């Protein structure tokens, strides 16, 4: 299957919104990606154009993202790029979504402490938050069996 997988480095622009859907947990947030470059004429760093992506996370990734991310956090998101176009009130609109495979804090810009969640069967969902009125809808199709999160072995403990 041909898909466009990208890695986007930027900042969380909106508070992640978590939902428990019939197809499983889902979370989404907006990611702002702004390139910086050295302007030799001004002898200073300059910000380029900011691109915004709607990041979608499902299953355990959704619960972990909602519990771990806040507005302004520097993050790295890897996922499938989906470009959508539609017409609203006579105007053409284009939006870019990322169906996230992995999300992490950008350790080049700060520190983070990793914590394993409870077992998926007993994990508690984060408190639902009010949701902004976004036009895009989550991808509710079932993932292929080989992409479903499988619990891994317990980590070895060094004593």
N, CA, C and O atoms as a DFTB+ gen file, in Angstrom:
636 C
 N C O
     1  1       0.844      -1.176       0.000
     2  2       0.000       0.000       0.000
     3  2       0.889       1.238       0.000
     4  3       1.805       1.334       0.818
     5  1       0.644       2.174      -0.885
     6  2       1.417       3.402      -0.968
     7  2       0.779       4.468      -0.110
     8  3      -0.359       4.875      -0.345
     9  1       1.514       4.916       0.878
    10  2       1.053       5.993       1.749
    11  2       2.205       6.971       1.940
    12  3       3.372       6.607       1.799
    13  1       1.868       8.203       2.260
    14  2       2.884       9.208       2.516
    15  2       3.084       9.308       4.014
    16  3       2.233       9.834       4.729
    17  1       4.219       8.798       4.489
    18  2       4.558       8.851       5.907
    19  2       5.512      10.021       6.092
    20  3       6.526      10.120       5.400
    21  1       5.183      10.913       7.034
    22  2       6.047      12.066       7.289
    23  2       6.360      12.150       8.779
    24  3       5.696      11.542       9.618
    25  1       7.379      12.913       9.065
    26  2       7.751      13.230      10.441
    27  2       7.704      14.751      10.556
    28  3       8.449      15.450       9.871
    29  1       6.831      15.261      11.420
    30  2       6.673      16.708      11.580
    31  2       7.155      17.112      12.973
    32  3       6.789      16.487      13.969
    33  1       7.973      18.152      13.037
    34  2       8.506      18.667      14.292
    35  2       7.899      20.048      14.505
    36  3       8.057      20.932      13.662
    37  1       7.208      20.239      15.621
    38  2       6.571      21.523      15.875
    39  2       6.067      21.625      17.297
    40  3       6.577      20.958      18.197
    41  1       5.058      22.469      17.497
    42  2       4.483      22.705      18.818
    43  2       2.994      22.378      18.829
    44  3       2.295      22.591      17.838
    45  1       2.518      21.860      19.953
    46  2       1.096      21.595      20.128
    47  2       0.387      22.949      20.156
    48  3       0.698      23.793      20.997
    49  1      -0.564      23.163      19.244
    50  2      -1.235      24.465      19.125
    51  2      -2.578      24.505      19.850
    52  3      -3.037      25.585      20.224
    53  1      -3.220      23.346      20.059
    54  2      -4.496      23.298      20.784
    55  2      -4.440      22.162      21.802
    56  3      -3.725      21.177      21.617
    57  1      -5.192      22.315      22.860
    58  2      -5.256      21.256      23.864
    59  2      -5.820      19.989      23.223
    60  3      -6.848      20.055      22.551
    61  1      -5.162      18.820      23.418
    62  2      -5.709      17.593      22.843
    63  2      -7.123      17.314      23.347
    64  3      -7.410      17.462      24.535
    65  1      -8.000      16.909      22.429
    66  2      -9.384      16.568      22.753
    67  2      -9.501      15.055      22.685
    68  3      -9.217      14.453      21.649
    69  1      -9.919      14.439      23.782
    70  2     -10.029      12.992      23.882
    71  2     -11.490      12.579      23.796
    72  3     -12.358      13.221      24.387
    73  1     -11.762      11.495      23.051
    74  2     -13.119      10.953      22.954
    75  2     -13.059       9.439      23.040
    76  3     -12.150       8.811      22.498
    77  1     -14.039       8.853      23.730
    78  2     -14.222       7.416      23.726
    79  2     -15.299       7.114      22.704
    80  3     -16.478       7.351      22.965
    81  1     -14.918       6.594      21.542
    82  2     -15.853       6.296      20.469
    83  2     -16.167       4.805      20.457
    84  3     -15.496       4.018      21.125
    85  1     -17.177       4.424      19.705
    86  2     -17.536       3.014      19.578
    87  2     -16.374       2.218      18.989
    88  3     -16.199       1.046      19.323
    89  1     -15.581       2.837      18.119
    90  2     -14.436       2.166      17.500
    91  2     -13.197       2.183      18.387
    92  3     -12.178       1.592      18.029
    93  1     -13.266       2.849      19.536
    94  2     -12.132       2.921      20.453
    95  2     -11.749       4.357      20.745
    96  3     -12.317       5.283      20.165
    97  1     -10.781       4.556      21.649
    98  2     -10.354       5.916      22.008
    99  2      -9.775       6.666      20.817
   100  3      -9.128       6.081      19.948
   101  1     -10.022       7.973      20.795
   102  2      -9.501       8.841      19.748
   103  2      -9.152      10.190      20.365
   104  3      -9.844      10.662      21.267
   105  1      -8.092      10.801      19.886
   106  2      -7.700      12.141      20.343
   107  2      -7.208      12.917      19.131
   108  3      -6.709      12.339      18.165
   109  1      -7.358      14.230      19.199
   110  2      -6.852      15.083      18.133
   111  2      -6.383      16.396      18.717
   112  3      -6.857      16.850      19.758
   113  1      -5.432      16.992      18.011
   114  2      -4.934      18.321      18.371
   115  2      -4.334      18.939      17.123
   116  3      -4.087      18.250      16.133
   117  1      -4.103      20.240      17.175
   118  2      -3.481      20.941      16.055
   119  2      -1.991      21.073      16.351
   120  3      -1.582      21.349      17.479
   121  1      -1.201      20.868      15.312
   122  2       0.252      20.968      15.395
   123  2       0.706      22.128      14.530
   124  3       0.342      22.207      13.357
   125  1       1.497      23.029      15.096
   126  2       2.052      24.161      14.351
   127  2       3.518      23.860      14.031
   128  3       4.310      23.569      14.928
   129  1       3.868      23.932      12.749
   130  2       5.228      23.659      12.302
   131  2       5.759      24.914      11.617
   132  3       5.263      25.316      10.564
   133  1       6.775      25.526      12.224
   134  2       7.348      26.762      11.703
   135  2       8.843      26.581      11.476
   136  3       9.590      26.422      12.442
   137  1       9.300      26.600      10.229
   138  2      10.747      26.494       9.997
   139  2      11.451      27.782      10.399
   140  3      10.883      28.869      10.303
   141  1      12.690      27.647      10.848
   142  2      13.527      28.808      11.169
   143  2      14.766      28.741      10.304
   144  3      15.290      27.662      10.027
   145  1      15.225      29.893       9.883
   146  2      16.444      29.926       9.079
   147  2      17.263      31.155       9.458
   148  3      16.739      32.136       9.986
   149  1      18.557      31.076       9.176
   150  2      19.476      32.167       9.461
   151  2      19.442      33.154       8.299
   152  3      19.792      32.813       7.169
   153  1      19.014      34.387       8.594
   154  2      18.961      35.444       7.591
   155  2      20.296      36.178       7.616
   156  3      20.582      36.920       8.556
   157  1      21.118      35.971       6.582
   158  2      22.458      36.559       6.560
   159  2      22.421      38.081       6.458
   160  3      23.281      38.771       7.004
   161  1      21.410      38.597       5.748
   162  2      21.314      40.054       5.600
   163  2      21.018      40.734       6.933
   164  3      21.600      41.774       7.244
   165  1      20.118      40.152       7.719
   166  2      19.730      40.731       9.018
   167  2      20.599      40.212      10.158
   168  3      20.552      40.736      11.271
   169  1      21.399      39.172       9.873
   170  2      22.260      38.562      10.867
   171  2      21.468      38.082      12.091
   172  3      21.866      38.298      13.236
   173  1      20.331      37.421      11.814
   174  2      19.465      36.934      12.883
   175  2      18.648      35.742      12.395
   176  3      18.531      35.513      11.191
   177  1      18.088      34.987      13.330
   178  2      17.191      33.887      12.985
   179  2      15.835      34.464      12.606
   180  3      15.361      35.413      13.232
   181  1      15.211      33.889      11.580
   182  2      13.920      34.361      11.097
   183  2      12.963      33.177      10.975
   184  3      13.351      32.096      10.531
   185  1      11.705      33.392      11.376
   186  2      10.689      32.354      11.253
   187  2      10.118      32.365       9.850
   188  3       9.892      33.423       9.263
   189  1       9.885      31.160       9.314
   190  2       9.249      31.015       8.011
   191  2       7.741      30.925       8.182
   192  3       7.206      31.278       9.233
   193  1       7.061      30.453       7.151
   194  2       5.608      30.295       7.159
   195  2       5.210      29.140       8.086
   196  3       5.833      28.079       8.054
   197  1       4.183      29.341       8.906
   198  2       3.704      28.296       9.803
   199  2       2.664      27.431       9.104
   200  3       1.684      27.938       8.557
   201  1       2.886      26.123       9.128
   202  2       1.920      25.151       8.613
   203  2       1.216      24.507       9.799
   204  3       1.844      24.213      10.816
   205  1      -0.082      24.288       9.667
   206  2      -0.858      23.647      10.726
   207  2      -1.376      22.299      10.241
   208  3      -1.859      22.178       9.115
   209  1      -1.273      21.302      11.090
   210  2      -1.774      19.962      10.819
   211  2      -2.742      19.579      11.923
   212  3      -2.529      19.932      13.083
   213  1      -3.809      18.856      11.576
   214  2      -4.653      18.232      12.584
   215  2      -4.098      16.831      12.793
   216  3      -4.052      16.023      11.865
   217  1      -3.680      16.554      14.017
   218  2      -3.096      15.254      14.342
   219  2      -4.174      14.386      14.969
   220  3      -4.837      14.802      15.920
   221  1      -4.352      13.176      14.436
   222  2      -5.313      12.207      14.948
   223  2      -4.545      11.060      15.574
   224  3      -3.606      10.537      14.974
   225  1      -4.936      10.668      16.772
   226  2      -4.342       9.506      17.444
   227  2      -5.466       8.571      17.838
   228  3      -6.561       9.020      18.178
   229  1      -5.203       7.271      17.795
   230  2      -6.212       6.275      18.137
   231  2      -5.673       5.294      19.167
   232  3      -4.466       5.188      19.381
   233  1      -6.597       4.580      19.799
   234  2      -6.304       3.527      20.773
   235  2      -5.426       4.055      21.905
   236  3      -5.679       5.145      22.418
   237  1      -4.410       3.311      22.300
   238  2      -3.589       3.686      23.450
   239  2      -2.828       4.980      23.195
   240  3      -2.600       5.756      24.123
   241  1      -2.433       5.222      21.952
   242  2      -1.744       6.473      21.623
   243  2      -2.624       7.667      21.945
   244  3      -2.122       8.699      22.390
   245  1      -3.932       7.549      21.728
   246  2      -4.860       8.648      22.026
   247  2      -4.884       8.945      23.519
   248  3      -4.787      10.104      23.922
   249  1      -5.011       7.918      24.336
   250  2      -5.054       8.115      25.792
   251  2      -3.743       8.701      26.299
   252  3      -3.743       9.603      27.136
   253  1      -2.619       8.184      25.789
   254  2      -1.317       8.680      26.239
   255  2      -1.076      10.114      25.791
   256  3      -0.527      10.911      26.552
   257  1      -1.476      10.457      24.570
   258  2      -1.291      11.825      24.074
   259  2      -2.140      12.805      24.878
   260  3      -1.661      13.875      25.254
   261  1      -3.390      12.452      25.144
   262  2      -4.269      13.343      25.906
   263  2      -3.746      13.561      27.323
   264  3      -3.896      14.647      27.881
   265  1      -3.135      12.532      27.904
   266  2      -2.622      12.637      29.268
   267  2      -1.263      13.329      29.340
   268  3      -0.877      13.821      30.400
   269  1      -0.530      13.371      28.217
   270  2       0.852      13.848      28.249
   271  2       1.090      15.212      27.622
   272  3       2.069      15.877      27.961
   273  1       0.210      15.652      26.707
   274  2       0.501      16.847      25.925
   275  2      -0.307      18.052      26.359
   276  3      -1.456      17.929      26.782
   277  1       0.306      19.212      26.250
   278  2      -0.368      20.475      26.525
   279  2       0.009      21.502      25.479
   280  3       0.953      21.307      24.713
   281  1      -0.725      22.588      25.449
   282  2      -0.467      23.653      24.477
   283  2       0.964      24.165      24.637
   284  3       1.419      24.431      25.750
   285  1       1.661      24.299      23.515
   286  2       3.018      24.819      23.509
   287  2       4.098      23.767      23.620
   288  3       5.272      24.077      23.416
   289  1       3.738      22.512      23.942
   290  2       4.749      21.459      24.058
   291  2       5.437      21.229      22.716
   292  3       4.768      21.127      21.687
   293  1       6.784      21.147      22.718
   294  2       7.485      20.802      21.483
   295  2       7.376      19.297      21.269
   296  3       7.714      18.514      22.157
   297  1       6.903      18.891      20.084
   298  2       6.682      17.475      19.824
   299  2       7.189      17.073      18.445
   300  3       7.412      17.906      17.567
   301  1       7.360      15.763      18.292
   302  2       7.678      15.141      17.015
   303  2       6.551      14.161      16.735
   304  3       6.244      13.310      17.571
   305  1       5.932      14.275      15.564
   306  2       4.817      13.393      15.207
   307  2       5.175      12.682      13.912
   308  3       5.549      13.313      12.924
   309  1       5.056      11.363      13.932
   310  2       5.232      10.573      12.727
   311  2       3.890       9.962      12.376
   312  3       3.213       9.404      13.240
   313  1       3.500      10.062      11.115
   314  2       2.217       9.505      10.734
   315  2       1.933       9.608       9.249
   316  3       2.746      10.106       8.470
   317  1       0.755       9.123       8.878
   318  2       0.305       9.135       7.487
   319  2      -0.313      10.499       7.172
   320  3      -1.210      10.963       7.875
   321  1       0.178      11.129       6.112
   322  2      -0.328      12.430       5.685
   323  2      -1.578      12.238       4.848
   324  3      -1.595      11.432       3.918
   325  1      -2.631      12.984       5.183
   326  2      -3.877      12.950       4.414
   327  2      -4.253      14.390       4.078
   328  3      -4.475      15.204       4.974
   329  1      -4.323      14.697       2.801
   330  2      -4.703      16.035       2.341
   331  2      -6.169      15.975       1.931
   332  3      -6.573      15.107       1.158
   333  1      -6.959      16.905       2.455
   334  2      -8.391      16.953       2.122
   335  2      -8.708      18.296       1.495
   336  3      -8.166      19.326       1.898
   337  1      -9.588      18.278       0.510
   338  2     -10.080      19.520      -0.084
   339  2     -11.599      19.473      -0.084
   340  3     -12.200      18.424      -0.317
   341  1     -12.212      20.617       0.178
   342  2     -13.666      20.727       0.098
   343  2     -14.040      22.174      -0.176
   344  3     -13.202      23.073      -0.108
   345  1     -15.300      22.378      -0.485
   346  2     -15.798      23.715      -0.795
   347  2     -16.793      24.119       0.278
   348  3     -17.768      23.415       0.541
   349  1     -16.530      25.270       0.895
   350  2     -17.429      25.824       1.915
   351  2     -17.786      27.247       1.515
   352  3     -16.912      28.091       1.315
   353  1     -19.077      27.496       1.403
   354  2     -19.581      28.828       1.065
   355  2     -18.900      29.379      -0.182
   356  3     -18.552      30.559      -0.241
   357  1     -18.711      28.504      -1.189
   358  2     -18.147      28.936      -2.452
   359  2     -16.638      29.050      -2.480
   360  3     -16.069      29.389      -3.518
   361  1     -15.968      28.775      -1.361
   362  2     -14.512      28.862      -1.323
   363  2     -13.917      27.459      -1.211
   364  3     -14.464      26.591      -0.531
   365  1     -12.794      27.256      -1.888
   366  2     -12.088      25.983      -1.789
   367  2     -11.175      25.993      -0.565
   368  3     -10.444      26.958      -0.342
   369  1     -11.216      24.930       0.223
   370  2     -10.402      24.794       1.422
   371  2      -9.569      23.522       1.307
   372  3     -10.044      22.491       0.831
   373  1      -8.340      23.615       1.745
   374  2      -7.454      22.457       1.786
   375  2      -6.928      22.326       3.207
   376  3      -6.513      23.313       3.814
   377  1      -6.946      21.102       3.739
   378  2      -6.418      20.877       5.079
   379  2      -5.547      19.637       5.070
   380  3      -5.735      18.731       4.258
   381  1      -4.598      19.611       5.979
   382  2      -3.664      18.499       6.091
   383  2      -3.843      17.836       7.445
   384  3      -3.768      18.488       8.487
   385  1      -4.082      16.530       7.416
   386  2      -4.230      15.746       8.639
   387  2      -3.079      14.768       8.733
   388  3      -2.557      14.309       7.717
   389  1      -2.685      14.449       9.960
   390  2      -1.699      13.408      10.214
   391  2      -2.362      12.324      11.046
   392  3      -2.799      12.583      12.167
   393  1      -2.439      11.123      10.512
   394  2      -2.921       9.971      11.260
   395  2      -1.700       9.417      11.983
   396  3      -0.910       8.677      11.397
   397  1      -1.543       9.776      13.260
   398  2      -0.302       9.543      13.995
   399  2      -0.032       8.067      14.255
   400  3      -0.926       7.302      14.615
   401  1       1.217       7.697      14.064
   402  2       1.726       6.385      14.418
   403  2       2.528       6.508      15.708
   404  3       2.501       5.611      16.551
   405  1       3.244       7.628      15.861
   406  2       4.059       7.879      17.053
   407  2       4.075       9.369      17.345
   408  3       4.116      10.194      16.432
   409  1       4.043       9.702      18.628
   410  2       4.115      11.095      19.088
   411  2       5.066      11.126      20.275
   412  3       4.982      10.280      21.166
   413  1       5.965      12.093      20.288
   414  2       6.878      12.212      21.419
   415  2       7.295      13.647      21.633
   416  3       7.224      14.473      20.722
   417  1       7.736      13.941      22.860
   418  2       8.283      15.266      23.142
   419  2       9.619      15.412      22.430
   420  3      10.375      14.447      22.311
   421  1       9.910      16.627      21.954
   422  2      11.163      16.919      21.264
   423  2      12.235      17.191      22.320
   424  3      12.280      18.272      22.907
   425  1      13.093      16.202      22.554
   426  2      14.104      16.318      23.608
   427  2      15.240      17.262      23.239
   428  3      16.093      17.538      24.082
   429  1      15.280      17.765      22.008
   430  2      16.254      18.791      21.641
   431  2      15.871      20.123      22.276
   432  3      16.701      21.027      22.370
   433  1      14.619      20.249      22.713
   434  2      14.142      21.516      23.271
   435  2      13.678      21.417      24.714
   436  3      13.064      22.354      25.225
   437  1      13.954      20.307      25.383
   438  2      13.579      20.174      26.787
   439  2      13.707      18.736      27.242
   440  3      14.154      17.870      26.490
   441  1      13.309      18.489      28.482
   442  2      13.387      17.139      29.036
   443  2      11.984      16.590      29.252
   444  3      11.004      17.334      29.295
   445  1      11.913      15.280      29.387
   446  2      10.642      14.613      29.590
   447  2      10.894      13.377      30.437
   448  3      11.969      12.782      30.356
   449  1       9.925      12.983      31.242
   450  2      10.043      11.773      32.049
   451  2       9.032      10.752      31.552
   452  3       7.830      11.020      31.539
   453  1       9.515       9.581      31.142
   454  2       8.647       8.551      30.580
   455  2       8.028       7.720      31.696
   456  3       8.715       7.315      32.634
   457  1       6.730       7.469      31.591
   458  2       6.015       6.598      32.534
   459  2       5.185       5.630      31.712
   460  3       4.486       6.034      30.782
   461  1       5.264       4.347      32.057
   462  2       4.418       3.359      31.386
   463  2       3.007       3.474      31.944
   464  3       2.825       3.629      33.152
   465  1       2.002       3.398      31.060
   466  2       0.614       3.443      31.552
   467  2       0.245       2.103      32.189
   468  3       0.961       1.112      32.047
   469  1      -0.886       2.096      32.893
   470  2      -1.417       0.840      33.411
   471  2      -1.709      -0.073      32.242
   472  3      -1.734       0.369      31.094
   473  1      -1.930      -1.354      32.529
   474  2      -2.296      -2.298      31.469
   475  2      -3.520      -1.746      30.737
   476  3      -4.394      -1.162      31.378
   477  1      -3.612      -1.915      29.402
   478  2      -4.736      -1.363      28.633
   479  2      -6.107      -1.772      29.168
   480  3      -7.057      -0.997      29.058
   481  1      -6.235      -2.978      29.747
   482  2      -7.536      -3.413      30.244
   483  2      -7.985      -2.583      31.443
   484  3      -9.182      -2.391      31.656
   485  1      -7.010      -2.086      32.237
   486  2      -7.355      -1.378      33.466
   487  2      -7.035       0.109      33.400
   488  3      -7.250       0.829      34.375
   489  1      -6.525       0.579      32.265
   490  2      -6.160       1.991      32.149
   491  2      -7.408       2.856      32.241
   492  3      -8.458       2.523      31.692
   493  1      -7.273       3.967      32.943
   494  2      -8.396       4.894      33.033
   495  2      -8.232       5.960      31.967
   496  3      -7.132       6.456      31.723
   497  1      -9.319       6.295      31.353
   498  2      -9.309       7.304      30.294
   499  2      -9.172       8.689      30.912
   500  3      -9.680       8.927      32.007
   501  1      -8.489       9.610      30.223
   502  2      -8.407      10.972      30.733
   503  2      -9.790      11.619      30.759
   504  3     -10.702      11.218      30.036
   505  1      -9.911      12.606      31.593
   506  2     -11.165      13.335      31.738
   507  2     -11.521      14.000      30.412
   508  3     -10.684      14.697      29.839
   509  1     -12.755      13.803      29.903
   510  2     -13.132      14.449      28.639
   511  2     -13.100      15.972      28.769
   512  3     -13.426      16.523      29.821
   513  1     -12.705      16.638      27.694
   514  2     -12.645      18.104      27.687
   515  2     -13.616      18.615      26.638
   516  3     -13.999      17.893      25.717
   517  1     -14.003      19.857      26.791
   518  2     -14.897      20.425      25.787
   519  2     -14.149      20.499      24.463
   520  3     -12.949      20.771      24.426
   521  1     -14.864      20.258      23.398
   522  2     -14.251      20.146      22.088
   523  2     -14.560      21.363      21.235
   524  3     -15.702      21.819      21.181
   525  1     -13.522      21.897      20.559
   526  2     -13.799      22.968      19.617
   527  2     -14.615      22.447      18.448
   528  3     -14.637      21.242      18.195
   529  1     -15.275      23.326      17.744
   530  2     -16.104      22.946      16.607
   531  2     -15.219      22.843      15.368
   532  3     -15.014      23.827      14.656
   533  1     -14.694      21.637      15.116
   534  2     -13.847      21.405      13.962
   535  2     -14.651      20.688      12.917
   536  3     -15.535      19.890      13.229
   537  1     -14.337      20.978      11.670
   538  2     -15.094      20.376      10.575
   539  2     -14.622      18.974      10.234
   540  3     -15.397      18.189       9.686
   541  1     -13.374      18.632      10.539
   542  2     -12.861      17.325      10.136
   543  2     -13.354      16.245      11.082
   544  3     -13.522      16.479      12.279
   545  1     -13.582      15.066      10.536
   546  2     -14.083      13.935      11.317
   547  2     -13.004      12.881      11.430
   548  3     -12.177      12.756      10.527
   549  1     -12.986      12.105      12.528
   550  2     -11.952      11.091      12.693
   551  2     -12.129       9.942      11.712
   552  3     -13.238       9.656      11.260
   553  1     -11.023       9.292      11.392
   554  2     -11.054       8.112      10.546
   555  2     -11.502       6.955      11.417
   556  3     -10.756       6.511      12.290
   557  1     -12.721       6.457      11.189
   558  2     -13.280       5.418      12.046
   559  2     -13.120       4.035      11.449
   560  3     -13.650       3.067      11.994
   561  1     -12.401       3.917      10.341
   562  2     -12.209       2.597       9.752
   563  2     -11.312       1.760      10.653
   564  3     -10.444       2.292      11.345
   565  1     -11.521       0.474      10.640
   566  2     -10.738      -0.431      11.465
   567  2      -9.352      -0.595      10.861
   568  3      -9.221      -0.721       9.644
   569  1      -8.296      -0.595      11.708
   570  2      -6.942      -0.770      11.176
   571  2      -6.720      -2.229      10.784
   572  3      -7.392      -3.120      11.303
   573  1      -5.781      -2.478       9.870
   574  2      -5.444      -3.853       9.546
   575  2      -4.955      -4.587      10.792
   576  3      -4.397      -3.970      11.699
   577  1      -5.163      -5.894      10.837
   578  2      -4.827      -6.679      12.028
   579  2      -3.366      -6.547      12.407
   580  3      -3.040      -6.590      13.593
   581  1      -2.459      -6.386      11.425
   582  2      -1.042      -6.291      11.760
   583  2      -0.657      -4.922      12.320
   584  3       0.474      -4.746      12.773
   585  1      -1.581      -3.938      12.299
   586  2      -1.284      -2.621      12.856
   587  2      -1.899      -2.410      14.230
   588  3      -1.674      -1.365      14.840
   589  1      -2.659      -3.355      14.731
   590  2      -3.301      -3.203      16.028
   591  2      -2.240      -3.309      17.109
   592  3      -1.379      -4.188      17.060
   593  1      -2.302      -2.403      18.096
   594  2      -1.336      -2.416      19.186
   595  2      -1.401      -3.732      19.936
   596  3      -2.473      -4.162      20.361
   597  1      -0.259      -4.367      20.095
   598  2      -0.169      -5.612      20.839
   599  2       0.688      -5.340      22.066
   600  3       1.705      -4.654      21.963
   601  1       0.295      -5.867      23.238
   602  2       1.123      -5.642      24.425
   603  2       2.481      -6.324      24.257
   604  3       2.560      -7.458      23.785
   605  1       3.519      -5.642      24.638
   606  2       4.861      -6.192      24.523
   607  2       5.276      -6.890      25.806
   608  3       4.519      -6.903      26.776
   609  1       6.453      -7.461      25.823
   610  2       6.935      -8.133      27.030
   611  2       7.196      -7.127      28.133
   612  3       7.460      -5.954      27.867
   613  1       7.122      -7.585      29.357
   614  2       7.404      -6.720      30.498
   615  2       8.889      -6.373      30.478
   616  3       9.705      -7.227      30.134
   617  1       9.271      -5.125      30.841
   618  2      10.681      -4.743      30.814
   619  2      11.443      -5.485      31.904
   620  3      10.911      -5.761      32.979
   621  1      12.717      -5.806      31.602
   622  2      13.568      -6.443      32.587
   623  2      13.948      -5.428      33.644
   624  3      14.153      -4.252      33.342
   625  1      14.044      -5.879      34.883
   626  2      14.404      -4.994      35.986
   627  2      15.814      -5.336      36.419
   628  3      16.116      -6.481      36.757
   629  1      16.673      -4.332      36.404
   630  2      18.073      -4.523      36.818
   631  2      18.170      -4.259      38.308
   632  3      17.656      -3.252      38.795
   633  1      18.811      -5.139      39.026
   634  2      18.991      -4.928      40.485
   635  2      20.429      -4.871      40.832
   636  3      20.776      -4.701      42.001
